[in-house]
Amino acid sequence: MARQKGIIKLKGTIGDITFYKTQDGHLAREKGGIEASRIASDPAFQRTRENGSEFGRAGKAGKLLRTALRPLLLNSADGRMVSRLTQRMVKVIQMDAVSDRGLRNVIDGEIELVLGFEFNIRGKLGTSLFAPYTSTIDRVAGTLAVAIPSFVPANMIAAPSGTTHFKVISGGAAIDFTGESYEVATSETAILPWDATATAVINLSNAVTASSTHPMVLALGVEFYQQINGQMYPLKNGAFNPLSIVAVDGGV
């Protein structure tokens, strides 16, 4: 991989060189590699096929989780979140100790490894929200909840420059990774002033089907706003809104 320099940037293929654009700039690389038909059938590439199968399974699992939490992710995700989540799901699958290599999956793996995943690397929950909170998943009742005692926003929330208001958001999902389906519920506070006035106690509860047997995940985040002439505007289009998975229950 080489970086393109100069005024004119190329896109496409010339001879054996492919020119393309990424988040890291305009790059170029030489065509090459092994034919797909050989990888699909040659015994020498058995490990490659197994790794590819599990990577594809991780990608599908990550997409399902993203889709379930999409109402929250619309304003709280960075450009590389998809690839970072896929990498985390690969680790989940690799913890499957019962399936043959190439057949390992999320259900028999350790879905708890997604705990603490930050959907927006530019604004992490751990460096944005310092107010103590408790997160609970009650599988029998079907509730995924967050409780935050009263706190002073200016002291306990590290907000980007220009912030005048904020709100706390949460979402809980029960995800069937085998059937590729999910159930999700979300909740949020009102838009609150980011100042030295203590908030009321915050309780956010998300209800899904009681006694679900599927893995459950609970996400918590903060959205920042700027008030201008009485109107609330998402601050910098949500570039620094944190969202993190704060509780996981692997299912039964």
TAKAWO-V49572 format. One record per residue. RES is the residue in one letter. SS is DSSP state (2 for helix, 1 for strand, 0 for the rest). PSI is psi in whole degrees, 0 to 359 (999 if undefined). Layout:
res | ss | psi
RES | SS | PSI
RES | SS | PSI
//
This chain:
res | ss | psi
M | 0 | 129
A | 1 | 152
R | 1 | 133
Q | 0 | 138
K | 0 | 168
G | 0 | 174
I | 0 | 317
I | 0 | 123
K | 0 | 132
L | 0 | 149
K | 0 | 132
G | 1 | 197
T | 1 | 131
I | 1 | 113
G | 0 | 237
D | 0 | 12
I | 1 | 128
T | 1 | 129
F | 1 | 135
Y | 1 | 166
K | 1 | 136
T | 1 | 181
Q | 0 | 341
D | 0 | 3
G | 1 | 193
H | 1 | 123
L | 1 | 168
A | 1 | 146
R | 1 | 157
E | 1 | 137
K | 0 | 151
G | 0 | 197
G | 0 | 178
I | 0 | 144
E | 0 | 140
A | 2 | 324
S | 2 | 325
R | 2 | 318
I | 2 | 324
A | 2 | 341
S | 2 | 335
D | 0 | 126
P | 2 | 334
A | 2 | 341
F | 2 | 23
Q | 2 | 314
R | 2 | 322
T | 2 | 318
R | 2 | 320
E | 2 | 315
N | 2 | 320
G | 2 | 321
S | 2 | 316
E | 2 | 325
F | 2 | 319
G | 2 | 322
R | 2 | 322
A | 2 | 321
G | 2 | 318
K | 2 | 320
A | 2 | 317
G | 2 | 320
K | 2 | 320
L | 2 | 318
L | 2 | 317
R | 2 | 318
T | 2 | 320
A | 2 | 321
L | 0 | 15
R | 2 | 321
P | 2 | 330
L | 2 | 329
L | 2 | 343
L | 0 | 330
N | 0 | 13
S | 0 | 64
A | 0 | 146
D | 0 | 171
G | 0 | 341
R | 0 | 15
M | 2 | 320
V | 2 | 311
S | 2 | 324
R | 2 | 321
L | 2 | 322
T | 2 | 318
Q | 2 | 322
R | 2 | 321
M | 2 | 329
V | 2 | 317
K | 2 | 321
V | 2 | 312
I | 2 | 322
Q | 2 | 345
M | 0 | 0
D | 0 | 114
A | 0 | 6
V | 0 | 333
S | 0 | 155
D | 0 | 153
R | 0 | 135
G | 0 | 340
L | 0 | 2
R | 0 | 149
N | 0 | 173
V | 0 | 316
I | 0 | 320
D | 0 | 359
G | 0 | 210
E | 0 | 84
I | 2 | 340
E | 2 | 345
L | 2 | 348
V | 2 | 354
L | 0 | 132
G | 0 | 0
F | 0 | 130
E | 1 | 120
F | 0 | 340
N | 0 | 101
I | 0 | 341
R | 0 | 344
G | 0 | 92
K | 0 | 146
L | 2 | 320
G | 2 | 339
T | 2 | 11
S | 0 | 316
L | 1 | 114
F | 0 | 355
A | 0 | 136
P | 0 | 145
Y | 1 | 160
T | 1 | 139
S | 1 | 133
T | 1 | 145
I | 1 | 117
D | 1 | 97
R | 0 | 319
V | 0 | 315
A | 0 | 340
G | 0 | 31
T | 1 | 139
L | 1 | 114
A | 1 | 154
V | 1 | 134
A | 1 | 129
I | 1 | 117
P | 0 | 164
S | 0 | 139
F | 0 | 162
V | 1 | 114
P | 2 | 316
A | 2 | 335
N | 2 | 329
M | 2 | 359
I | 1 | 121
A | 0 | 102
A | 0 | 148
P | 0 | 157
S | 0 | 135
G | 0 | 351
T | 0 | 134
T | 0 | 336
H | 1 | 169
F | 1 | 167
K | 1 | 153
V | 1 | 134
I | 1 | 154
S | 1 | 160
G | 1 | 141
G | 1 | 138
A | 1 | 142
A | 1 | 122
I | 1 | 126
D | 1 | 93
F | 0 | 335
T | 0 | 313
G | 0 | 357
E | 0 | 52
S | 1 | 169
Y | 1 | 164
E | 1 | 134
V | 1 | 148
A | 1 | 145
T | 1 | 159
S | 1 | 160
E | 1 | 160
T | 0 | 173
A | 0 | 168
I | 0 | 121
L | 1 | 150
P | 1 | 137
W | 0 | 89
D | 0 | 198
A | 0 | 11
T | 0 | 127
A | 1 | 141
T | 0 | 168
A | 0 | 169
V | 0 | 136
I | 1 | 123
N | 1 | 116
L | 1 | 120
S | 1 | 136
N | 1 | 124
A | 1 | 129
V | 0 | 185
T | 0 | 130
A | 0 | 143
S | 0 | 30
S | 0 | 146
T | 0 | 359
H | 0 | 158
P | 1 | 143
M | 1 | 139
V | 1 | 145
L | 1 | 126
A | 1 | 147
L | 1 | 139
G | 1 | 177
V | 1 | 138
E | 1 | 136
F | 1 | 144
Y | 1 | 159
Q | 1 | 127
Q | 1 | 126
I | 1 | 119
N | 0 | 42
G | 0 | 356
Q | 1 | 143
M | 1 | 127
Y | 1 | 132
P | 1 | 130
L | 2 | 122
K | 2 | 40
N | 2 | 30
G | 2 | 17
A | 0 | 331
F | 0 | 17
N | 0 | 122
P | 0 | 149
L | 1 | 128
S | 1 | 151
I | 1 | 118
V | 1 | 351
A | 1 | 144
V | 1 | 137
D | 1 | 118
G | 0 | 352
G | 0 | 177
V | 0 | 999
//
